[in-house]
Amino acid sequence: MIEKSKLFNNIYQSLITPILKKDTGIDAEYLTNISLSLLTFSSKYRHWPLVENILKNLNYEFCVVDKRLHQNLCGIDFCNPIGLAAGFDKNGNAANIWRDFGFGFAEIGTVTKYAQDGNPKPRLFRLAEEEAALNRMGFNNNGAENLVENFLKQGIDFKKNRSNNCLGINFGKSKITSLSKATEDYLTSLKLLIPYCDYAAINISSPNTEGLRKLQEPTLLKELLREIKKLKNCPPLFIKIAPDLNFKDIQDICQLIIDEKIDGIIATNTSLDRLGLEKRKIKQTGLMLSQENGGLSGKPLQHKANQIIKYIHEIDKNITLIGVGGIDSPESAWERICSGASLVQIYTGWIYKGPKLVPDILNGLIKQLNTYQLSNIGEAVGSNLKWIK
Ligand SMILES: Cc1cc2nc3c(=O)[nH]c(=O)nc-3n(C[C@H](O)[C@H](O)[C@H](O)COP(=O)(O)O)c2cc1C
């Protein structure tokens, strides 16, 4: 195989990776915002010759094309099973660019009906040694109307005009909206954005919006989902759940998903559990993780998130699962798929490992398909096949 250019990976490893080796130094949110500004510019001006050229090289370095990675799930074509998880591109500023990083799909948002600032800063912390993060962003975003404008600015029109650029949109409840009015809040954003999304993720699991997780309670969830399903041209629906639910709660949610004919589950969001890191101090605040608000993501979440996927898949193999939480290597992606996830998403691992993680995972998956002589990644889903070196 011809060795691909490593230009962008080299830039990342020499400029960004050293910053990520320490908790302190450049603030994590500030660093994200700088990267997003560059991506926003590139996505908006992708047809300028210079930008076009850069994206072509990016695409060459990070995209892995192989028919065996393709799946059609819930009527959506996914060219590969690796997606960008919600929360990185909250305002869809770089929606037109994620495919050039090799992603098979990207989840934009969380978007809320109203624009909102989120929680006071600092609200995103690196736990460098553990390759983890703690965040209490609180759905900072520019609101659903702005997201439509952003899509149009990038030339992202109705979904049939977008080839090979699969986008999900993650919907949340605005902070100022009471729980009793949550349904209307979700519906308003959805009505505006349905034309732009391949699937809608209903976020009822962020730990950073007070009361939101109460919507995981079956009676409230049923009411919400029934109203959403009535919408004209309603896209495939996924609900995103927390890793902190007990198995009985998860079982109830699965029953509801089956009864209400919801397409799938995204498991999981960040965790309120400190996952053995209760005493770990956040250097910027001097407080231990057990004393801090916010959700934990990254490597410490890996095992728990995998167990939940396994559990749901055992309950019903027909629920389409998107596995997320702590995936940071080809092995962990393969494990999640073999536990029952048809698709996986990455966030924290992608930041720590850099953009090369996507082709590394995809090439790793292809190798396993060769080893086990499988003709499509779908055959690995829920197979419990072990990673073979
Ligand atoms: C800084 C940050 C912001 C996030 N924002 C959102 C969000 O707005 N909506 C959402 O559904 N999940 C959000 N998440 C959760 C991720 O989508 C993902 O579920 C979680 O981080 C676990 O995956 P990971 O371990 O690969 O990061 C966020 C995560 C981080 C680290």
The ligand as a Gaussian input file, in Angstrom:
#p B3LYP/6-31G(d) Opt

LIG

0 1
 C      -17.004000      19.462000      25.267000
 C      -18.113000      18.507000      25.016000
 C      -19.334000      18.985000      24.627000
 C      -20.394000      18.108000      24.375000
 N      -21.591000      18.600000      23.969000
 C      -22.590000      17.748000      23.678000
 C      -23.826000      18.225000      23.181000
 O      -24.013000      19.417000      22.974000
 N      -24.798000      17.327000      22.934000
 C      -24.642000      15.974000      23.112000
 O      -25.553000      15.191000      22.853000
 N      -23.464000      15.490000      23.562000
 C      -22.452000      16.337000      23.840000
 N      -21.267000      15.844000      24.286000
 C      -21.136000      14.384000      24.526000
 C      -20.522000      13.649000      23.339000
 O      -21.304000      13.742000      22.191000
 C      -20.312000      12.175000      23.690000
 O      -21.569000      11.581000      23.890000
 C      -19.478000      11.979000      24.956000
 O      -18.461000      12.919000      25.016000
 C      -18.852000      10.590000      25.013000
 O      -18.003000      10.375000      23.906000
 P      -16.402000      10.551000      23.981000
 O      -15.929000       9.808000      25.172000
 O      -15.904000      10.018000      22.664000
 O      -16.152000      12.016000      24.110000
 C      -20.201000      16.705000      24.535000
 C      -18.949000      16.230000      24.928000
 C      -17.914000      17.104000      25.178000
 C      -16.573000      16.552000      25.594000

